């Protein structure tokens, strides 16, 4: 097994499924945020460039992100394969990733598109609650606290984060559809894309993913 890309809108469960794949196949889950933080922490040349943009509140340019992706994919723990979660986000990034993979002698074998009904996405995201004390996550329907509005672990108040409010989520989904959804058409031409219905039980969704990969 080599490279796997997980595509899907916010709330589709990419991170959850990536963690399960990592445990079963022993290959790393790689997110753009993780890569940037690691490069900054390690003080690499690209990490220093990225930090300058991050510190000023700007977006890190594609050429810097791609360079960091290349550094990360060249690491020893990616020898058997890797899971890209949240990258690429645009067609130029996808084209650059193809070039990087070829240079490193790696292959993107599967592009999994996690598809969820928009109403279910809204329910998943709007129902999330976060502890202001310890950061524990809850959901009003799927993982409710024992006492309404209070964290089971530390008793601190739970809040709905601004980015989990309906108006914000609608904007996030709109941005996703504009920027990232065209990737589906890009990858359809490669024959590598597979659709995964990502509604319902987490384990059932994961079972369908494993069937595709095997």
C-alpha contacts under 8 A as a table, 3 or more apart, distances in Angstrom:
res1	aa1	res2	aa2	distance
1	X	80	X	6.50
1	X	81	X	5.81
1	X	109	X	7.53
2	X	80	X	6.11
2	X	81	X	3.95
2	X	82	X	6.35
2	X	106	X	6.84
2	X	107	X	5.96
2	X	108	X	6.42
2	X	109	X	6.17
3	X	81	X	5.30
3	X	82	X	5.07
3	X	83	X	6.08
3	X	84	X	7.61
3	X	106	X	7.36
3	X	107	X	5.82
3	X	108	X	4.28
3	X	109	X	5.50
3	X	110	X	6.71
4	X	81	X	7.76
4	X	82	X	6.24
4	X	83	X	4.77
4	X	84	X	6.19
4	X	108	X	5.98
4	X	109	X	6.14
4	X	110	X	4.90
4	X	111	X	5.86
4	X	112	X	7.42
5	X	83	X	5.84
5	X	84	X	4.81
5	X	85	X	6.44
5	X	87	X	7.43
5	X	108	X	7.42
5	X	110	X	6.33
5	X	111	X	4.68
5	X	112	X	6.12
6	X	14	X	6.23
6	X	18	X	7.85
6	X	83	X	7.29
6	X	84	X	6.21
6	X	85	X	5.39
6	X	86	X	6.94
6	X	87	X	7.99
6	X	111	X	6.08
6	X	112	X	5.04
6	X	113	X	6.24
6	X	114	X	7.26
7	X	14	X	7.27
7	X	85	X	7.33
7	X	86	X	6.82
7	X	111	X	7.13
7	X	112	X	5.98
7	X	113	X	4.75
7	X	114	X	6.09
8	X	12	X	5.76
8	X	14	X	6.90
8	X	113	X	5.65
8	X	114	X	4.89
8	X	115	X	6.40
9	X	12	X	5.62
9	X	114	X	7.83
9	X	115	X	7.91
9	X	173	X	6.50
9	X	176	X	6.29
9	X	177	X	7.95
10	X	13	X	7.77
10	X	121	X	7.69
10	X	172	X	7.43
10	X	173	X	6.91
10	X	176	X	7.99
11	X	14	X	7.71
11	X	121	X	5.77
11	X	124	X	6.50
11	X	125	X	6.10
12	X	114	X	6.19
12	X	115	X	6.86
12	X	116	X	6.20
12	X	121	X	6.88
12	X	198	X	6.55
13	X	16	X	5.23
13	X	17	X	6.18
13	X	114	X	7.73
13	X	198	X	7.43
14	X	17	X	5.37
14	X	18	X	5.97
14	X	85	X	6.54
14	X	86	X	7.98
14	X	114	X	7.40
15	X	18	X	5.06
15	X	19	X	6.25
15	X	85	X	6.76
16	X	19	X	5.42
16	X	20	X	6.65
17	X	20	X	5.16
17	X	21	X	6.26
17	X	202	X	7.81
17	X	206	X	6.39
18	X	21	X	5.07
18	X	22	X	6.12
18	X	29	X	6.10
18	X	83	X	6.79
18	X	85	X	7.16
19	X	22	X	5.05
19	X	23	X	6.36
19	X	29	X	6.76
20	X	23	X	5.21
20	X	24	X	6.34
20	X	206	X	7.70
21	X	24	X	5.18
21	X	25	X	5.86
21	X	26	X	7.68
21	X	27	X	7.69
22	X	25	X	5.51
22	X	26	X	5.17
22	X	27	X	5.15
22	X	28	X	5.71
22	X	29	X	6.20
22	X	83	X	7.83
23	X	26	X	5.63
23	X	27	X	7.74
27	X	77	X	7.01
27	X	78	X	6.58
27	X	80	X	6.54
27	X	81	X	5.53
27	X	82	X	5.22
27	X	83	X	7.14
28	X	77	X	6.87
28	X	78	X	6.68
28	X	81	X	7.45
28	X	82	X	5.17
28	X	83	X	6.16
29	X	82	X	6.21
29	X	83	X	4.75
29	X	84	X	6.24
29	X	85	X	6.84
30	X	34	X	6.70
30	X	35	X	6.94
30	X	82	X	7.11
30	X	83	X	5.86
30	X	84	X	5.02
30	X	85	X	5.92
31	X	34	X	5.22
31	X	35	X	6.26
31	X	84	X	6.03
31	X	85	X	4.92
31	X	86	X	5.88
31	X	87	X	6.82
32	X	35	X	5.15
32	X	36	X	6.18
32	X	65	X	7.83
32	X	69	X	7.89
32	X	85	X	7.52
32	X	86	X	6.55
32	X	87	X	6.31
33	X	36	X	5.23
33	X	37	X	6.16
34	X	37	X	5.24
34	X	38	X	6.07
35	X	38	X	5.17
35	X	39	X	6.11
35	X	68	X	6.76
35	X	69	X	7.02
35	X	72	X	6.96
36	X	39	X	5.19
36	X	40	X	6.16
36	X	47	X	6.76
36	X	50	X	7.09
36	X	65	X	7.60
36	X	68	X	7.08
37	X	40	X	5.15
37	X	41	X	6.03
37	X	47	X	7.95
38	X	41	X	4.99
38	X	42	X	6.04
38	X	47	X	7.85
39	X	42	X	5.15
39	X	43	X	6.16
39	X	44	X	5.84
39	X	46	X	6.98
39	X	47	X	4.36
39	X	48	X	7.82
39	X	68	X	7.00
40	X	43	X	5.10
40	X	44	X	6.71
40	X	46	X	7.90
40	X	47	X	4.14
40	X	48	X	5.97
40	X	50	X	7.11
40	X	51	X	6.15
41	X	47	X	7.51
42	X	47	X	7.29
43	X	47	X	5.61
43	X	48	X	5.99
44	X	47	X	4.80
44	X	48	X	6.17
45	X	48	X	5.23
45	X	49	X	6.44
46	X	49	X	5.00
46	X	50	X	6.09
46	X	64	X	6.25
46	X	67	X	6.99
46	X	68	X	6.48
47	X	50	X	5.03
47	X	51	X	6.06
47	X	68	X	7.54
48	X	51	X	5.06
48	X	52	X	6.41
49	X	52	X	5.36
49	X	53	X	6.88
49	X	64	X	7.32
50	X	53	X	5.37
50	X	54	X	6.17
50	X	60	X	5.82
50	X	64	X	6.67
50	X	65	X	7.84
51	X	54	X	4.89
51	X	55	X	5.81
52	X	55	X	5.33
52	X	56	X	6.41
53	X	56	X	5.27
53	X	57	X	6.33
53	X	58	X	5.07
53	X	59	X	6.33
53	X	60	X	5.66
54	X	57	X	5.09
54	X	58	X	5.73
54	X	59	X	6.80
54	X	60	X	6.76
55	X	58	X	7.59
60	X	64	X	6.67
60	X	65	X	6.67
61	X	64	X	5.54
61	X	65	X	6.41
62	X	65	X	5.00
62	X	66	X	5.90
62	X	93	X	6.93
63	X	66	X	5.18
63	X	67	X	6.17
64	X	67	X	5.10
64	X	68	X	6.30
65	X	68	X	5.13
65	X	69	X	6.14
66	X	69	X	4.94
66	X	70	X	6.17
66	X	93	X	7.39
66	X	96	X	6.99
66	X	97	X	7.12
67	X	70	X	5.11
67	X	71	X	6.35
68	X	71	X	5.05
68	X	72	X	6.18
69	X	72	X	5.10
69	X	73	X	6.11
70	X	73	X	5.24
70	X	74	X	6.19
70	X	100	X	6.15
70	X	101	X	7.94
71	X	74	X	5.30
71	X	75	X	6.79
72	X	75	X	5.40
73	X	78	X	5.83
73	X	82	X	7.76
74	X	78	X	6.84
74	X	79	X	7.89
74	X	104	X	6.88
75	X	78	X	5.77
75	X	79	X	7.42
76	X	79	X	5.51
77	X	80	X	7.25
77	X	81	X	7.94
78	X	81	X	4.99
78	X	82	X	5.50
84	X	87	X	5.83
84	X	88	X	7.92
86	X	89	X	6.65
87	X	93	X	7.91
88	X	91	X	7.60
88	X	93	X	5.37
88	X	94	X	5.37
88	X	97	X	7.52
89	X	93	X	6.61
89	X	94	X	7.47
89	X	179	X	6.85
89	X	180	X	5.11
89	X	183	X	7.57
90	X	93	X	5.26
90	X	94	X	6.31
90	X	179	X	5.90
90	X	180	X	5.43
90	X	182	X	7.65
90	X	183	X	6.44
91	X	94	X	4.91
91	X	95	X	6.16
91	X	180	X	7.79
91	X	182	X	7.28
91	X	183	X	5.78
91	X	186	X	6.99
92	X	95	X	5.15
92	X	96	X	6.18
93	X	96	X	5.06
93	X	97	X	6.04
94	X	97	X	4.98
94	X	98	X	6.29
94	X	183	X	7.71
95	X	98	X	5.17
95	X	99	X	6.58
96	X	99	X	5.14
96	X	100	X	6.27
97	X	100	X	5.00
97	X	101	X	6.05
98	X	101	X	5.21
98	X	102	X	6.24
98	X	108	X	7.70
99	X	102	X	5.17
99	X	103	X	6.22
100	X	103	X	5.08
100	X	104	X	6.23
101	X	104	X	5.16
101	X	105	X	6.05
101	X	106	X	4.83
101	X	107	X	5.88
101	X	108	X	7.33
102	X	105	X	5.03
102	X	106	X	5.90
102	X	107	X	6.94
103	X	106	X	7.68
108	X	111	X	7.54
109	X	192	X	6.33
110	X	192	X	5.20
110	X	193	X	6.11
110	X	194	X	7.29
110	X	213	X	7.60
111	X	187	X	7.41
111	X	192	X	5.73
111	X	193	X	4.50
111	X	194	X	6.19
112	X	193	X	5.80
112	X	194	X	5.03
112	X	195	X	5.99
112	X	196	X	6.65
113	X	184	X	7.71
113	X	193	X	6.97
113	X	194	X	6.09
113	X	195	X	4.85
113	X	196	X	5.86
114	X	195	X	6.32
114	X	196	X	4.94
114	X	197	X	6.07
114	X	198	X	5.40
115	X	195	X	6.95
115	X	196	X	6.01
115	X	197	X	5.08
115	X	198	X	5.33
115	X	199	X	7.55
116	X	120	X	6.76
116	X	121	X	6.54
116	X	197	X	6.42
116	X	198	X	5.36
116	X	199	X	5.55
117	X	120	X	5.31
117	X	121	X	6.39
117	X	199	X	7.38
118	X	121	X	4.99
118	X	122	X	6.32
119	X	122	X	5.15
119	X	123	X	6.35
120	X	123	X	5.00
120	X	124	X	6.13
120	X	199	X	7.72
121	X	124	X	5.10
121	X	125	X	6.14
122	X	125	X	5.29
122	X	126	X	5.69
122	X	166	X	7.11
122	X	169	X	7.32
123	X	126	X	5.44
123	X	127	X	5.86
124	X	127	X	5.62
124	X	128	X	6.84
124	X	139	X	7.81
125	X	128	X	5.59
125	X	164	X	5.67
125	X	165	X	7.84
125	X	169	X	7.47
126	X	160	X	7.83
126	X	164	X	5.22
126	X	165	X	5.66
126	X	166	X	6.07
126	X	169	X	7.84
127	X	139	X	5.18
127	X	140	X	5.24
127	X	141	X	6.87
127	X	160	X	7.92
127	X	164	X	7.81
128	X	137	X	7.08
128	X	138	X	5.77
128	X	139	X	4.42
128	X	140	X	6.61
128	X	160	X	6.49
128	X	164	X	6.84
129	X	137	X	5.92
129	X	138	X	5.01
129	X	139	X	5.67
129	X	140	X	7.25
129	X	158	X	5.83
129	X	159	X	5.35
129	X	160	X	4.88
129	X	161	X	7.12
130	X	135	X	5.91
130	X	136	X	5.90
130	X	137	X	4.80
130	X	138	X	6.27
130	X	158	X	5.26
130	X	159	X	5.34
130	X	160	X	6.33
130	X	161	X	6.98
131	X	134	X	5.89
131	X	135	X	4.69
131	X	136	X	5.23
131	X	137	X	6.49
131	X	150	X	7.67
131	X	151	X	5.99
131	X	156	X	6.36
131	X	157	X	6.05
131	X	158	X	4.46
131	X	159	X	6.44
132	X	135	X	5.87
132	X	156	X	6.44
132	X	157	X	6.20
132	X	158	X	6.09
132	X	159	X	6.89
133	X	154	X	7.15
133	X	156	X	5.62
133	X	157	X	7.56
134	X	153	X	7.93
134	X	154	X	7.02
136	X	151	X	7.41
136	X	153	X	7.91
138	X	142	X	7.87
138	X	143	X	5.23
138	X	144	X	5.79
138	X	145	X	6.62
139	X	142	X	5.34
139	X	143	X	4.60
139	X	144	X	5.20
139	X	145	X	7.88
140	X	143	X	6.26
140	X	144	X	4.75
140	X	145	X	7.72
141	X	144	X	5.92
144	X	148	X	7.64
145	X	148	X	6.02
145	X	149	X	7.20
145	X	150	X	6.65
145	X	151	X	6.29
145	X	152	X	5.97
146	X	150	X	7.82
146	X	152	X	6.37
147	X	150	X	5.64
147	X	151	X	7.59
147	X	152	X	7.40
149	X	157	X	5.78
149	X	158	X	5.12
149	X	159	X	7.61
150	X	155	X	5.27
150	X	156	X	5.56
150	X	157	X	4.74
150	X	158	X	5.50
151	X	154	X	5.68
151	X	155	X	4.59
151	X	156	X	5.38
151	X	157	X	6.31
151	X	158	X	6.29
152	X	155	X	5.85
160	X	164	X	6.30
160	X	165	X	7.08
161	X	164	X	5.25
161	X	165	X	6.90
162	X	165	X	5.48
162	X	168	X	7.21
163	X	168	X	5.55
163	X	169	X	6.53
164	X	168	X	6.69
164	X	169	X	6.15
165	X	168	X	5.45
165	X	169	X	6.10
166	X	169	X	5.08
166	X	170	X	6.14
167	X	170	X	5.28
167	X	171	X	6.51
168	X	171	X	5.16
168	X	172	X	6.24
169	X	172	X	4.90
169	X	173	X	6.13
170	X	173	X	5.18
170	X	174	X	6.08
171	X	174	X	4.95
171	X	175	X	6.10
172	X	175	X	5.13
172	X	176	X	6.15
173	X	176	X	4.93
173	X	177	X	6.17
174	X	177	X	5.19
174	X	178	X	6.29
175	X	178	X	5.15
175	X	179	X	6.08
175	X	180	X	7.90
176	X	179	X	5.38
176	X	180	X	5.17
176	X	181	X	6.44
177	X	180	X	5.78
177	X	181	X	4.81
177	X	182	X	7.54
178	X	181	X	6.40
178	X	182	X	7.32
179	X	182	X	6.67
180	X	183	X	5.55
180	X	184	X	7.86
181	X	184	X	5.66
181	X	185	X	7.79
182	X	185	X	5.42
182	X	186	X	6.58
183	X	186	X	4.80
183	X	187	X	6.09
184	X	187	X	5.30
184	X	188	X	6.02
184	X	193	X	7.58
185	X	188	X	5.05
185	X	189	X	6.81
186	X	189	X	5.86
186	X	190	X	7.49
187	X	190	X	5.20
187	X	191	X	6.80
187	X	192	X	6.50
187	X	193	X	5.90
188	X	191	X	5.38
188	X	192	X	6.83
188	X	193	X	5.84
190	X	193	X	7.48
194	X	212	X	7.82
196	X	205	X	7.53
196	X	208	X	7.22
196	X	209	X	6.94
197	X	205	X	7.07
198	X	205	X	5.77
199	X	205	X	7.36
200	X	204	X	7.36
200	X	205	X	7.18
201	X	204	X	5.34
201	X	205	X	6.36
202	X	205	X	5.23
202	X	206	X	6.17
203	X	206	X	4.94
203	X	207	X	6.09
204	X	207	X	5.02
204	X	208	X	6.48
205	X	208	X	5.26
205	X	209	X	6.45
206	X	209	X	5.01
206	X	210	X	6.26
207	X	210	X	5.22
207	X	211	X	6.32
208	X	211	X	5.16
208	X	212	X	6.50
209	X	212	X	5.23
209	X	213	X	6.37
210	X	213	X	5.02
210	X	214	X	6.01
211	X	214	X	5.28
